[in-house]
Amino acid sequence: MQPFSRDRPIRVIIVDDSAVVRSVLAELINAEPDMQVVAVAADAFVAREAIRLHDPDVITLDVEMPGMDGLDFLEKLMRLRPTPVVMISTLTERGSEAALRALELGAIDFVAKPKADVAQSMGAYAAEIAVKLRTASQARLLNRRRSTPAGTEAGGATRMRKPPHPDQVIAIGASTGGTEAIKDILIRMPVDCPPIVVTQHMPEGFTRMFAARLDRECRINVREAQHDDRLQPGTAFIAPGHRHLLVRKRVNGYICQLSDAEPVSRHRPSVDVLFDSVAKQVGGSALGVILTGMGRDGANGMADMKRAGAYNIAQDEQSCVVFGMPREAINAGGVDAVLPLDRIFDHLMERLDG
């Protein structure tokens, strides 16, 4: 990805209690021609003053810090001085849960903590964090409302008005900002909705926690997809991090297939891979949804779905954290309707009940 065009470097503040992590991040970020670390802070109290003095474009924030932890600090920051934040999270169950909570609170994205002892991986890590910081610096900060628990008035009907056709499948793709957008749709789904397959760009290990979190909050079942899982009504299947998710038709219905093939559109899992398989296997019985995200993953696959007879929806620019993926899908001619996030669920139900 090329650096975004801007008059000055992207100003970054690093907030982390580890001097080693602060040093590694600062070296990687300052090596980028369009970025500058303007301050580092070991805790939230030093960070607060640094933010006041330097007015950063992006903040990297450690999830776990002494005194006020990263989540408490993030919540106060988003209330008092909204600023794009990329969380730095450990690859642990606790770190995964905290990173997902940070996205709920308004963080744009997260990356794993750097491993300074693995030199051969630092090039890829540097590229990843650079892309995420550039994306965050351009992202739209949205007002985050608390999701209404399933079963309350905002949750919609508990069952479909008529049973869905057994061949119907809903396919959803998303990236930056997508975890909350996906939840906004799934939390309202009735228990007998068609099977749902989802590719959300997310590191390995985090997708299992993402699926478990959604499963607790939604009426439908949500699980990380496993190879040969049978697609069932009232169930959403999330692509595992670092594995492509595909749909295959069998005599008695559809199944999930997982693939370790090379990345497509720079991603594994790739939305293009999922959508292309849905186009070939489900055809005109599919409904596609492309949500907020940077880049163009999913644009070609959604165009394939439309040519196969599927009906496709893109999230509109105003409700996206990043409009890249929906914009590219629209430009590729694969989209039938462009809607704000809060209208996508209702439109899906209209199509399914029509």
N, C-alpha and C positions, 0 to 999 in steps of 0.2 A: 504494500500500500504506500502511495506517495504521501509525504507530509501535507497537511492541510495548508492552504494558502492563508497567511495572516501577516500583519504588519510587524509583529514581534514574536519572540519565542513563547511557547506555552510555559507559563510560570507554574512550577510544581513545588508543593511543600510535602515533605516526607515526615510522617508521624509514626514512630516505632520505638519501642523500649530497648531494642537490640542495637548496639553500636555497630556490630558487624553488618546487620541487615541495612541500617541507614547508609553505611559506607558503600555496600554493594549496589543498592538502588541508586544512590547519587551518582556513582560512576557510570552505571548503565544509562541513566536518563540524560546526564550531561554529555554523553557521547553522541546523542542524537542532535542533528544540526538545528532542529526546530524546537528544542526544549531546554529549559534551564531550571535547575533546582535553586530556588530562592531562599529556602530555609529548611532546616531539619529540626525535629523536636522529639524528645524522649518520652514525653507524656502529654496528656491532654491540656494541662495548664500552660505549659510552654507553647503548645500548638495554638492555643487561643490567642495569645499575644502575637505570634508569628502571622497568623491569618489576618489579624487586625492591621499589622504593619505592611504586609506584602500583597494583600488582596489576590490570592492565587487563582489561577484558572482551574487547577485540579489539585486534589489532595490524595496522597496515598495514606491509608489509615490501617494500622495494625488492629486486628480484632481483639487481641488480649493484651492489655496494658495494666500497669499498677495504678492504684488510685482510682481514677475514672476509666473504665474500660472503653474499648472502641465503640461498642454499641450505644452506651450511654452518651458518649461524646457525639456520635453521629446523630442521635435523636435530637440533642440540643442544637447541633449545628444546622440541621435541616429546618428546625423551627425558627431559629434566630438569624441565621445567615446562610441560606441555601447555597451550596457550592458543590460542583461535581466531585464525587468521591469514588476512588477505586480501592476496595478493601484488599488487604494482604492477609491471607488466611492459611493456617496450617492444614495439611492434607490428613486430617483426623476427623472422626465422627463429630466431635465437639466443634472443630473448626468449620466443618461443612454446615452444621446446623446454624452456627453463628453467621456464616457468610450469607445463607439464605434469609436469615432474619435481617441482615444489613440491607439486602435488596428490598425487603418489605419497607424498611425505614427510609429508603430513598437513594441508597448507593447505586451508582450506575453499573458497576461490574466488580469482579474480584479476580485476583490471581493468587496462586500458591506462593508461599514464602520462598525466596531464592535459596538454592543449596550451593553455598559458596565452594563446597568441596568437590563439586561435579563440574569441572571446567568445560568438558565437552558439551554440556547442555546449556551453557550460559548464553551462547549465541541465539538459540531458539527462545530462551527465556527473555532475552533483551528485546527480540522482535515482538514477542507477545505483549510485553508490558508497554512497549512503545505504541503499538496499535491501540491498546486499550486506553492509554492516556490521551491519545489524539481523539479517539472516539468520544471519550468522556468530556473533553474540552469543547466538543461541538454538540453535546447531547442536550435534549430538552428536559429541564427539571420539572417533574409533574407533581401536583399535589396528590399525596398518597392517602386514600381513605382506607379505613379499616374494612376488610372484607366482612360481609355479613355472613354469619354461620349458616351452613346449609339447613334448610327447613324453615327459615324465617321468611318474612314477606318479600325480601329482595332475592330469595333463592329460586323463584319461579315455581312452576308446577312440578310435583314430585314424579309424575309420569307423563309420557307422551300422550297427545290427544288420540293418536291412533298408533298401533304397533309399527315400528319402522320396517321397511323392506329388508329381508335377510341379506341382500347383497350390498346394502349401504355401508359406507365407511367414511368417517371424517378424518382428514389428514391435516395436521397443523405443523407449521414450521416457524421458528423464531430464533433470535439471537439476543443482542444487547437489549435489556429491558423486558425480555420475553418471559421471565419466570413469573412476574406479577400479571402480565397480560394473559398468559395461559391460565393462571389461577382464576382470573376474572371470568373466563369462559367456563372452565371445568366446574367451578364451585356451584354453578347454576344448572348443571346438566341433570336431567331426570334420570331415574335409576334404570330405565329401559331404553336409553338412547342408543344409537348405533355404536359399534366399536370405534374407538378413537386411537389414532397413532400419532405420536408427537416426536419431532426432532427439535431439540433445543440445544444450541451450542453450549457445552458445559464440560468441565474436565471430568476425567474418570474418577469415580468415587462420589462425586457430588450428585450425580443423577439418581443414585439410589436414595439418598437423603431427600432429594427434591420430590421423588415419587412418594416416599413415605410421608412427607409433610402434606402433600396434596391428598393422599389417601385418608389422613386424619381429618382434613377439613372439608372434603367433598362427600356428597351422597354416593356418587359412583365409586367404583374401585379404581385405584390408580396404582400401577406397579411399574418397576423397571422391566423392560421387555427381556425375555429370555428366548433363546433359539427354539423354534417350533411351538411357542405359545399359540394357542388357538384364540383368534379374535372373538370376543364375546360381547353381546350387548351390555351396556352399563359399565364398561371397563375401558380405561385409557392406558395405553402402553407407551412408556417413555424410552426413547433410544438411550442405551448405555453410553457413557462417555467413552470416546475413542473406538466405538463400533458403529458401523452403518446399520440402520434399521430398514428393512424392506418388507413388503407384503407379498405373499404368494397365495394363489388360489388353489384349493384342494377340493376334492369331491364333496366334502361335508362343510365347506366354508373356507375362511381365510386363516392363514397362520403368519406369525412373525418369523422373519429370518434375519440373522445377524451376520455381518460380514466384516472381515479385517482388511478388505481391499484398500488400496491407496486412497488418500484424501481426495475429495472432489470439491471444486470451488474452494480449495484450501482447507476444507473441513472434513473431519470424521468424528462424529456422525455428520452427514451432509443432508440438508433439506432436499437438494436436487435428487439425491439417490432415493430418498423416501418417495418424493412426488413422482419420479419416473416410474418406480415400481407400482405405485397406485394407478398411474395412467394405464400401464400395460395390463394390470391384473384386475382392477376394479372398474376402470373406464367410466362410463356415464353414470354409474351408481355412486360415484364419489363426490364429496364436497371438500374443497380445499380452503385452507385459511392460512394466510401469510401475515405474520405479525412483526412488530418492531425488531430492528436489527441492522447492523452495519454490513455493507457489501451487497453481493448479488446472489448469494446462495439461495436456491429455490426458484429463481426467475425462469430458468430453462425448464425445470421440472413442472412448474405450474403451467407454463405454456403447453407442455406435453399433455397435462391433465385436461386442459381446455379443448385441445384438438381431439382428445379421446371422449369428449362429451361431458366432462365434469363441470360442476358449477363452483366458481372460485371467488373468494372474498379477500380483500386486502384491507389492513388497518390504515386509517387516514393519517396524514402528516401531523395534524394537531394533537392527536392522542398518542403518537409514537414518542418514545425516548429517542430513537434514531430511525429515520424514515428510509434508510438505504434499501433494505430488502423489499419492502412493499413497493417503493418507487420503481425498482428494477423489474419487478414482476408486472407492474402496470405497463411500463415501457415495452416489455416483451410481448404484450398483447394477451396475457394469460388470465386477466382479472375481469370478472363480471360485475362486481360491486365494490366500491370503496367506501368504508364506513368507519365512524369513530368506534373505539373499543367497546363502549357501553351499549352499542347497538348490534354488535356482531352476533351475540347469542340469540337475540330475538329473531334476527334475520335467518340464522340457521334453522331455528324451530319453524319459521314460516315455510322455508323450503322443504323441510322434512314432513311437515303436516299438510303441505299443499297437494 
